[in-house]
Amino acid sequence: MSAPKRILIIDDHPLYRDGLRARLDTRPDLCVVGEAGTCAEGLRLTQTLAPDLAVIDISLPDGSGIELTREIRLARPDLPVLIVSMHAKLDFIAAAFQAGASGYMSKESGGEGILQAIETVLSGGQYLDGSLSPSVLRRLSDISGRKAKTVDASYGSLSLREQQVMRLLAEGLTPEEIAAKLFVSRKTVLNHRYAIMTKLGIKSPVAFVRHAARLGLIEIDD
């Protein structure tokens, strides 16, 4: 009998990690070897624990799971990544696959769904959750490689800290509030904001909000 496949879970919600671990523990061919709640810890564990698969949430306290996926794939090209997220926006899904993810599924899917996704990805295939809206799936199948590359290149140009600052700004926090939350100076936050807007070609607060919405960082009305 072959050894169980080693799974690393990277998600900042302990209850979700506990539930996923309990589900995977029912399978003798799968073994959860570690858990992480941040990008930094997740990247470190991929290097020290040698997992066969990383299951990653997109929204993490210190950055984006998409950027983390890119970093993991650079460090471990042989390590498949399964994104499990509440986000179902087209650009988010496209960016995840462009970053090197092998699968993308909704957290609202049941336990059998996650097992099917893991089996597919571990066997070398790609998985896209069928519970995502048909319109999203159709648009994703029709999306041009040029558009996906643009999404990937723009957001991927940000550092993990810049992604964190962008998310907090998109959520409506002031530079002062972000500085207190991250234990940095207001000037540091302003420098990050300037770098973000420069790298993404954003010229105004309105354009910033629209860009954040397109990436799925915030929800806005059509």
HELIX and SHEET records of a PDB file:
HELIX    1   1 PRO A   14  LEU A   24  1                                  11    
HELIX    2   2 CYS A   39  THR A   48  1                                  10    
HELIX    3   3 GLY A   65  ALA A   75  1                                  11    
HELIX    4   4 LEU A   90  GLN A   98  1                                   9    
HELIX    5   5 GLY A  111  LEU A  122  1                                  12    
HELIX    6   6 PRO A  134  ASP A  142  1                                   9    
HELIX    7   7 GLY A  145  GLY A  156  1                                  12    
HELIX    8   8 LEU A  160  ALA A  170  1                                  11    
HELIX    9   9 PRO A  175  LEU A  182  1                                   8    
HELIX   10  10 ARG A  186  LEU A  200  1                                  15    
HELIX   11  11 PRO A  205  ARG A  214  1                                  10    
SHEET    1   A 6 LEU A  30  ALA A  36  0                                        
SHEET    2   A 6 LYS A   5  ILE A  10  1                                        
SHEET    3   A 6 LEU A  53  ILE A  56  1                                        
SHEET    4   A 6 VAL A  81  SER A  85  1                                        
SHEET    5   A 6 GLY A 103  SER A 106  1                                        
SHEET    6   A 6 TYR A 127  LEU A 128  1                                        
SHEET    1   B 2 SER A  59  LEU A  60  0                                        
SHEET    2   B 2 GLY A  63  SER A  64 -1                                        
END                                                                             
